[in-house]
């Protein structure tokens, strides 16, 4: 079982089952404040784990507002009104996984807050009620995105996930012609070639993960990188008046370039949705995101990655000069993201050894968000995974060959030091 900055996840039935869910949600009931929204994605284990979550919350005296199958952004949005939320999901992980995300007042619990919550013993002596909750999330997201110009055609591949009906309704709500595209891809759209969506035609193709917080776009039959998807979302936010942004340390420079070119400011945060959201809050920024997942955060609407809102904002921008400018800006860069096997116990030693080498090779080296080195238009980020025995290597440059060399050099160092 992994406890991450975003919540808890593990293999269902082996690492996380009804007993574990009841324990975690019993603890959370102490913080929920009397009412808690509950939603889940479409994983086979989801219904049983959601029942366990509801039972534990009600035993702790918390009224449960059940949304059934619902995307993560919809639960986050409703928790702003109702106080708390629990999502049974493992986001983009394989189907045999599942997990929990906890929300208080529209903001996810992670890091130290999550550790403190898990140390609280559940009450277990209450009598909460179970109610069904009808959400207006789709209508509210469409209103926030604004009307599309003309009637752009949008093809949606929800991957069999919770975004299916919601994304369709949002795109129709902003004036798009919408078509659903069935596919047999896995839960993670960033790891798929999206063949069916690429062949569907239309102006924009949108692919979501199982809980609807990640978005990948297909434009002109070509799958965009997650970073390019984020840059389009950023452009839509700039168009709506946003000026200050926070991006994870592994996000394309194109996002910063676009923001600064529009007269705004861009700040850096650690990798991970929770880290970006925390820095947005600390800075009082207008929006932000995470390049590796294409995850766009607009805190005035939702304190989480919201792929459906981002998709609607991008579709509403289609046909404008800003759309073409953002797409061109993102296309100037190439990104590489890889993982190298290395025992977690060695991560610190590996990064220390690489830092000395990086300082000889690169003009600027920082260690605040992992080991990040930059020089000219290129950068490389090396960081240890919090949940796996791997080192993550990300690199970017305008020249694809240079990007590959930077990533390859870092990978080689990881292997040499860990050998």
C-alpha positions in Angstrom: 0.0 0.0 0.0 1.3 3.5 -0.9 0.5 6.7 1.0 1.3 9.5 -1.4 0.8 13.3 -1.5 -2.5 12.6 -3.2 -3.9 9.9 -0.9 -3.8 6.1 -0.4 -3.5 3.5 -3.1 -2.7 -0.2 -3.5 -3.8 -3.4 -5.1 -7.4 -4.1 -4.3 -8.0 -7.2 -2.2 -4.3 -7.6 -1.4 -3.1 -4.3 -0.1 -6.4 -2.4 0.3 -9.8 -3.9 1.0 -13.0 -3.1 3.0 -11.3 -3.5 6.3 -8.5 -1.0 5.5 -11.0 1.4 3.9 -13.2 1.3 7.0 -10.2 2.1 9.2 -9.1 5.0 7.1 -12.6 6.4 6.7 -13.4 5.9 10.4 -10.4 8.2 11.1 -11.5 10.7 8.5 -15.0 10.9 10.0 -13.4 12.8 12.9 -12.5 15.6 10.5 -15.5 15.5 8.2 -17.6 17.8 10.2 -20.9 15.9 10.0 -21.4 15.6 6.2 -19.2 14.0 3.5 -19.7 13.6 -0.2 -18.7 10.1 -1.5 -17.9 9.2 -5.1 -16.0 6.4 -7.0 -14.6 5.6 -10.4 -15.5 2.5 -12.4 -13.0 0.0 -11.1 -14.4 -3.5 -10.5 -13.5 -3.2 -6.7 -15.1 0.3 -6.4 -18.6 -0.5 -5.3 -17.5 -2.7 -2.4 -14.9 -0.3 -1.2 -17.4 2.6 -1.5 -19.9 0.7 0.6 -17.2 0.1 3.2 -16.3 3.9 3.2 -20.0 4.8 3.6 -20.4 2.4 6.5 -17.3 3.7 8.4 -18.3 7.3 7.9 -21.9 6.7 9.1 -20.6 4.8 12.1 -18.5 7.9 12.9 -21.7 10.0 12.9 -21.2 11.5 9.5 -24.0 11.9 7.0 -22.9 10.5 3.6 -24.0 12.2 0.4 -23.5 9.5 -2.2 -22.8 10.5 -5.8 -22.2 6.9 -7.0 -19.9 6.8 -10.0 -18.5 10.3 -10.2 -15.3 11.9 -11.4 -12.9 13.2 -8.8 -13.3 16.9 -9.8 -17.1 16.6 -9.2 -16.5 15.4 -5.7 -13.9 18.1 -5.0 -16.4 20.7 -6.3 -19.3 19.4 -4.1 -17.1 19.2 -1.0 -16.7 23.0 -1.2 -20.5 23.2 -0.4 -20.9 20.2 1.9 -17.6 20.3 3.8 -15.8 17.0 3.1 -15.3 14.3 0.4 -14.0 10.8 -0.1 -13.2 9.5 -3.5 -12.6 5.7 -4.1 -10.2 5.8 -7.0 -6.6 5.0 -8.0 -6.8 7.5 -10.8 -4.6 6.4 -13.8 -3.2 3.2 -12.1 -4.1 -0.2 -13.5 -7.5 -1.7 -13.0 -6.5 -4.0 -10.2 -5.5 -1.0 -8.1 -7.8 1.2 -6.0 -7.4 3.8 -3.3 -8.8 6.8 -1.4 -8.6 10.5 -1.8 -9.8 12.7 1.1 -11.0 16.2 0.8 -11.8 18.9 3.3 -13.5 22.2 2.2 -12.6 21.5 -1.5 -8.9 20.8 -0.8 -7.3 17.4 -0.8 -5.5 16.1 2.3 -1.9 15.0 1.6 1.5 14.8 3.1 1.6 15.7 6.8 -2.2 16.3 7.0 -2.8 12.8 5.7 -0.4 11.3 8.1 -2.0 13.1 11.1 -5.4 12.0 10.0 -4.4 8.4 9.7 -3.2 8.5 13.3 -6.6 9.4 14.6 -8.8 6.6 15.9 -12.3 6.5 14.5 -15.2 7.0 16.8 -17.4 4.2 15.6 -20.4 5.1 17.7 -22.4 7.4 15.6 -25.5 7.1 13.4 -25.0 9.0 10.2 -27.5 8.9 7.3 -27.0 7.9 3.7 -28.5 10.2 1.0 -28.2 10.4 -2.7 -26.6 13.6 -4.1 -27.5 15.1 -7.5 -24.7 17.3 -8.6 -24.7 20.4 -10.9 -21.0 20.0 -11.6 -21.4 19.7 -15.3 -23.6 22.8 -15.6 -21.2 24.8 -13.4 -18.1 23.6 -15.4 -19.8 24.6 -18.6 -20.6 28.1 -17.2 -17.0 28.5 -16.0 -15.6 27.6 -19.4 -17.8 29.9 -21.5 -19.4 29.4 -24.9 -17.4 27.9 -27.8 -17.0 29.9 -31.0 -18.9 28.3 -33.8 -19.7 24.7 -33.1 -16.4 22.8 -32.8 -16.7 19.0 -33.0 -15.3 17.1 -30.0 -14.7 13.4 -29.8 -14.5 12.0 -26.2 -12.7 8.8 -25.1 -13.5 8.4 -21.4 -11.7 5.1 -21.2 -14.8 3.5 -19.6 -14.3 5.8 -16.6 -16.3 8.2 -14.5 -15.9 11.2 -16.8 -18.1 9.6 -19.5 -21.5 11.3 -19.1 -20.1 14.3 -17.4 -17.6 15.3 -20.1 -20.2 14.8 -22.8 -22.7 17.1 -21.0 -20.1 19.8 -20.4 -19.0 19.9 -24.0 -22.6 20.0 -25.2 -23.3 22.7 -22.6 -20.7 25.0 -24.1 -22.0 24.5 -27.6 -19.9 21.7 -29.1 -21.0 18.9 -31.4 -20.0 15.8 -29.3 -19.3 12.2 -30.2 -18.3 9.5 -27.8 -15.5 7.1 -29.0 -15.3 3.7 -27.3 -11.9 2.2 -26.9 -10.1 -0.6 -25.2 -7.1 1.4 -23.9 -6.0 1.2 -20.2 -6.9 3.7 -17.4 -4.0 6.1 -18.2 -4.5 8.2 -21.4 -0.9 9.6 -21.1 0.4 6.1 -21.6 -1.8 5.2 -24.6 -1.4 5.9 -28.3 -5.2 6.7 -28.4 -5.6 5.1 -31.8 -9.4 5.1 -31.8 -9.5 8.8 -30.8 -6.9 9.8 -33.4 -8.9 8.2 -36.1 -12.3 9.7 -35.0 -11.9 13.0 -36.8 -13.4 16.2 -35.5 -11.7 19.4 -34.3 -10.6 18.1 -30.9 -10.3 14.7 -29.3 -10.3 14.4 -25.5 -9.1 11.4 -23.5 -9.6 11.1 -19.7 -8.3 8.8 -17.1 -10.7 6.7 -14.9 -11.5 9.4 -12.4 -11.6 12.3 -14.9 -8.8 14.5 -13.5 -6.3 13.9 -16.3 -6.8 15.0 -19.9 -4.9 14.3 -23.1 -5.8 16.0 -26.4 -5.8 14.8 -30.0 -5.6 17.6 -32.6 -5.6 16.9 -36.3 -5.3 13.2 -35.7 -2.1 13.7 -33.6 -1.9 12.9 -29.9 -0.5 15.9 -28.0 2.0 15.5 -25.1 0.5 16.1 -21.6 2.7 19.3 -21.5 1.1 20.6 -24.7 -2.3 19.9 -23.4 -1.5 21.9 -20.2 -0.1 24.8 -22.3 -3.5 25.0 -24.1 -5.3 25.0 -20.8 -2.9 27.8 -19.5 -3.7 29.8 -22.6 -7.4 29.5 -22.0 -6.9 30.6 -18.4 -4.8 33.6 -19.5 -7.6 34.5 -22.0 -10.1 34.5 -19.0 -7.9 36.9 -17.0 -5.5 34.7 -15.0 -2.0 36.1 -14.7 -0.1 34.3 -11.9 0.6 30.6 -12.3 2.4 27.7 -10.5 3.8 24.8 -12.4 5.5 21.6 -11.2 9.2 21.4 -11.7 8.8 18.9 -14.6 6.5 21.1 -16.6 7.5 22.3 -20.1 9.2 25.7 -20.3 6.5 26.5 -22.9 4.0 27.0 -20.1 6.3 29.6 -18.4 7.1 31.3 -21.8 3.4 31.6 -22.7 2.5 33.1 -19.3 5.4 35.6 -19.2 4.8 36.5 -22.9 1.2 37.5 -21.8 2.6 39.7 -19.0 2.0 37.2 -16.2 4.3 35.4 -13.7 5.2 31.8 -13.3 6.4 30.0 -10.2 7.8 26.5 -9.6 6.6 23.8 -7.2 7.4 20.2 -6.4 6.1 17.5 -8.6 2.6 16.3 -7.7 -0.9 17.8 -7.6 -0.8 18.4 -3.9 2.5 20.3 -4.1 1.2 22.5 -7.0 -2.1 23.2 -5.2 -0.2 24.1 -2.0 2.1 26.5 -3.8 -0.9 28.1 -5.6 -2.4 28.8 -2.2 0.8 30.1 -0.7 1.4 32.5 -3.7 -2.2 33.5 -4.1 -1.8 32.5 -7.8 -4.7 32.3 -10.2 -4.0 28.8 -11.7 -1.4 26.2 -12.3 -0.7 22.7 -13.4 1.5 19.6 -13.8 3.0 18.9 -17.1 3.6 15.2 -16.7 -0.2 14.5 -16.3 -1.6 17.4 -18.3 -3.2 18.3 -15.0 -4.7 21.8 -15.0 -5.8 23.5 -11.7 -8.1 26.5 -11.6 -8.6 27.2 -7.8 -11.5 29.6 -8.3 -13.4 26.5 -9.5 -11.6 23.5 -8.1 -8.5 22.8 -5.9 -7.6 19.7 -8.0 -6.6 18.7 -11.5 -9.8 19.1 -13.5 -9.4 17.5 -16.9 -13.1 18.1 -17.9 -13.0 21.9 -17.0 -9.6 22.2 -18.9 -11.1 20.4 -21.9 -14.1 22.7 -22.0 -12.0 25.9 -21.6 -9.7 24.7 -24.5 -12.7 23.8 -26.7 -14.2 27.3 -26.0 -10.9 28.8 -27.2 -10.8 26.7 -30.4 -10.7 28.9 -33.5 -9.0 31.8 -31.8 -5.5 33.2 -32.3 -4.7 32.2 -28.7 -5.3 28.6 -29.5 -2.9 28.5 -32.4 -0.3 30.6 -30.5 -0.3 28.2 -27.5 -0.2 25.1 -29.8 2.8 26.6 -31.6 4.6 27.5 -28.3 4.2 23.9 -27.0 5.4 22.4 -30.2 8.8 24.1 -29.9 9.9 21.7 -27.2 10.5 18.0 -26.8 10.1 16.2 -23.5 11.4 12.8 -22.3 10.2 11.1 -19.1 11.6 7.8 -17.9 12.0 5.6 -14.8 15.1 3.8 -13.7 15.0 0.9 -11.2 16.8 1.8 -8.0 16.2 0.7 -4.4 14.5 3.5 -2.4 17.2 3.2 0.3 19.8 4.4 -2.3 17.8 7.4 -3.7 19.6 9.9 -1.5 23.0 8.6 -2.3 22.3 8.5 -6.0 21.1 12.1 -6.1 24.1 13.3 -4.0 26.5 11.6 -6.5 24.7 13.1 -9.5 24.7 16.6 -8.0 28.5 16.9 -8.2 28.5 15.7 -11.8 25.6 18.1 -12.8 27.4 21.1 -11.3 30.4 20.4 -13.6 28.1 20.0 -16.6 25.3 22.5 -16.3 25.1 26.2 -15.7 22.4 26.1 -13.1 21.6 23.3 -10.5 19.0 23.3 -7.8 17.9 20.7 -5.2 14.6 22.2 -3.9 12.3 20.0 -6.0 14.6 17.0 -6.7 17.9 17.5 -8.6 17.2 19.9 -11.4 19.8 21.2 -13.8 19.3 23.7 -16.6 21.4 25.2 -19.3 20.1 27.4 -22.2 16.8 26.0 -23.4 17.2 22.6 -21.8 16.7 21.1 -18.4 16.8 17.7 -16.7 15.1 16.7 -13.4 16.0 13.6 -11.4 14.0 12.7 -8.3 13.3 9.6 -6.3 9.8 8.1 -6.3 7.9 8.3 -3.0 6.0 5.1 -3.7 8.3 2.9 -5.9 11.9 1.6 -6.1 12.5 3.9 -9.1 14.3 7.2 -9.9 12.3 9.5 -12.2 14.2 11.2 -15.0 12.6 14.1 -16.9 14.3 16.2 -19.6 13.3 18.9 -22.1 15.0 20.8 -24.9 14.1 22.5 -28.1 16.4 20.1 -30.0 15.1 16.5 -29.7 18.5 15.0 -30.0 19.8 17.2 -27.1 16.8 16.2 -25.0 17.6 12.5 -25.6 21.2 13.0 -24.7 20.4 14.8 -21.4 17.9 12.1 -20.4 20.2 9.3 -21.4 23.2 10.9 -19.5 21.1 11.1 -16.4 19.8 7.6 -16.7 23.4 6.3 -17.1 24.5 8.1 -14.0 21.6 6.5 -12.0 22.6 3.1 -13.2 26.3 3.6 -12.5 25.9 4.9 -9.0 23.3 2.2 -8.1 25.3 -0.7 -9.5 
